[in-house]
Structure formats: structure tokens, C-alpha cells
Amino acid sequence: MRLTVIGCGYLGAVHAAAMASIGHEVVGIDVDPRKIEALSRGEAPFFEPDLEELLAAGVESGRLTFTTDMAAAAGSAVHFVAVGTPQQQGGYAADLTYVNGAVDSLLPYLRPGDIVAGKSTVPVGTAAELAPRIEATGAILVWNPEFLREGWAVKDTIEPDRLVVGVGASTGSATGSGSATGSGSATGSGAPTDSGQATDPAQVLREVYHPAVAAGTPFIVTDWATAELVKVAANAFLATKISFINAMAEIAEVTGADVTQLADAIGHDARIGRRFLGAGIGFGGGCLPKDIRAFSARAEELGRGESVAFLREVDAINLRRRDRAVDLVLQAFDGSVFEKRVAVLGAAFKPFSDDIRDSPALDVAVRLRGLGADVIVTDPAAIENARRLHPQLTYIEDRDDAIRDADAVILVTEWDEYRRELDPEHASSLTTGRIVVDGRNGLDAAAWRAAGWTYYGMGRP
């Protein structure tokens, strides 16, 4: 099938490469010529495991091409809209400028029966607002949210844990969820194609994702609003779970309890589960923070702000944990880090990524420098991005060189080379001080203490 992916940022580039890898002919379109030039050479403009290999294979095969010309979308059966929806300047709501711009630019190239599949994370109600423009061309709008984890995005695209397709009332009412083998399809006939035959958009999306469908991935067909809500509700739930355990860490810190043991104990309950119960300095990145804020803003617009009012506290708890990490470093130095050399392990908001958007790690580093510390930041992938945003910090790529002569070390991004591979005895041979602040509770506290370090954890005695 011939597919278009509009927007070749993190989501779009991964989606385009993954779709080409399963046999489709894909054209990626973006307004940034430098990004398009890199992608056309098979080079990923950001770090994501396995992506560059997928890009190179797709470009070499001829199935994957990139351009700045929207006219290249003509003739595709499905057009995926994968542009960003950043937080508005001066507010919490999502900025839909790029979504509207992408749709408006695409309209002249749509044919009756074409499918426009929204993948961007948008406020509920967005599809209904876009639909009149799209349907006036005879094309069909569906919403097909993404559920990618940075660091695992290629796998999550090719082998998703579920597929969701929201269809409009004019396309047919959804029959509910079903397996990928047939149930859950839309009951309506869809728009007529040039040949006069009706298009079933759910069936077309099943064909797009044929390997996952054949593997039995749950395929859920629903309405536009539900599909839009699935994405933001999932992110809101994950953010809430993280902030819940961090709230428990705040209680643990004043009672002497150990939040890691608490998380293990409650995580054995199948209704709760252990994942996303890692207390630490909290979440960041380009999704969870802005998505829960946009969800809150949209609920206010709908007159139901009280329904998600708890998300304001989820956000507040998350930001407080960054304060706590800084406070622990100050506590270790009796209240002042002036001219103390602090090695910050991590810059990306999470491992296996070079994404520094709303990174708790960088936030902590900047705050420590503002308090007078000599801050050295290291990261396996994110140094160049971090340097562009915060040139005032000192960056050293090599981990051992970064911690050399440090008075304290703080773990803020749980890369394996810090969490698993940094031996406390080896670290002792390099540093001046023996203070370690574990902002992710990823280190073996007993081992570090046995090696002579003063260990500070998040919600741990």
C-alpha cells in the first residue's frame, strides 16, 4: 500500500520507517529541509535504538522516500498526520497550529475514499472539528493514536500491544473492541472511491498493520472522541501512577519507611502491578507533562475541570521531586554546594533517548549550578542537545572522566552504564568525595555504603 506520513519528527520518522519495513511504499513529508535531507540519507535526526538501521534499509530499498513537497502525498491510500502538538505559550492547552496546517496543506491532494489517519495527540473533539474540511473532498478521517515509548518506539510501532481506530458517525458506528482477525470493524459503508466502491476505513487500517493483525494484536474500533481520549487517558494514568509512588516517597521520607520495598509489596497485587512504581525525580519528556496539562485545559473548556482536577496535583508532585533531589545534595553539604564539584549522571529525560524536553535531569543540573556548584553533566546520547539548550553547563562524554575529582555524584537518568555498570569501588578510585544521591533509586544502596559512600535515596532511609 502507498502511505504518506506528514510530520517527520520523533513520531513520524519512526512510523514512516516502520511502515516501510513491513512492505509499504511510504513518503514522509516535513517542512524542515535539513531534517528531510538527513532522513533521505537514511540518517536519524535523533537517537532511537534500531531506527537508523530501519531508515537506511527503507531508503536503500526505494520503499521509503522523504520530501518537503506536499504534492508527493497525491496517490497515497492513507495519509498519517504525525505532527507535534506542543503546549501553548503562556497556557496549558495544546497548540494545534501544526495539525491544522498539515491538514490544510493536504486537502488539495485528497481523493474520494482516501483515508486521513490522525496520530498526533490532540484534545478530545479535534477530529470532529477537522472532519468537515476533510470529508468535503470525499476522503475519510479516522483517529489512530500512537502509544510509543521512547527507546522502544520501533518495536512499539511494528509490534504494538493494541491498535485503536476511531471512525466518524458518517463512516459507520463502531461495534466495539475485538481481535485483530475480524471483530470490531465499523458497520458503515464509508466514502465512495473513484470506482464507486465504498471504503471501510477500519479494514484498510487492518491491512496497513497486517503483521500485527496477523499476530493477534487487539484491534479496537471506536468513535473519534474515544480514540482521542484513549491516548490522553493512558498518559494521565501513567503520570498518576508515577506521582502516586512519589507521594508515598514523601511520606516515607518523614517516617523512615523505604518506598522501594513499599512499591515491591503493593506491586505484587495484580490489580496494581509493579511497573511505573519507581519513585525518583519524576517524569519528563515531550508527552506526559504537556499531555496531562492539555487534558486539564480541555476538561475546563468542556465544563468538567473538576473531573481531572487531581492532575494538577499529579503535576505538582512530579515537580516537587526535582526540588527534593536538589535538597538532598544540599543536605549532603550542610546546606551549601558553592564551589563543590557535582557530577550529574544523565541529561536525557529517560534512558535510550537523546530527548531533553522537560528533562528532570537537566532541571536538577541547572538548579545546582544556580546554587554555585561546579556541575559536570554526562550522558551517552543527549550531550549535544543539552549543550544547545544549556551551554552554561560543563559536559563530558566519558563517564569516568565526568566523575573524576567530583565531591558528589547524582544519578538522574537510569542508563545501564550508571545504574548497573558503575562499580562503587571503581568510582571511589576516581572521585574526591564519597557522596552519592540516587535520584532514580536505581543503585544498590548496600553496595555503595559498603564501599564507603554516603548514600541518599528518594524516599529511602
Buried (B, 14 or more C-beta within 10 A) or exposed (E): BBBBBBBBBBBBBBBBBBBBBBEBBBBBBBBBEEBBEBBBEBBBBBBBBBBBBBBBBBBEEEBBBBBBEBEBBBEBBBBBBBBBBBBBEEEBBBBBEBBBBBBEBBBEBBBBBBBBBBBBBBBBBBBBBBBEBBBEBBBBBBBBBBBBEBBBBBBBBBEBEBBBBBBBEEBBBBBEBBEBEEEBBBEBEBBEBEEEEBBBBBBBBBEBBBEBBEEEBBBBBBBBBBBBBBBBBBBBEBBBBBBBBBBBBBEBBEEEBBBBEBBEEBBEEEEBEEEBBBBBBBBBBBBBBBBBBBBBBBBBEEEEBEEBEBBBEBBEBBBBBBEBBBBBBBEBBEEEBEEBBBBBBBBBBBBBBBBBBBBBBBBBBBBBBEBEBBBBBBBBBBBBBBBEBBEEBBBBEEBEEBBBEBBBBBBBBBBEEBBEEBEBEEBBEBBEBBBBBBBBBBBBBEEBBEBEBEBBBBBBE
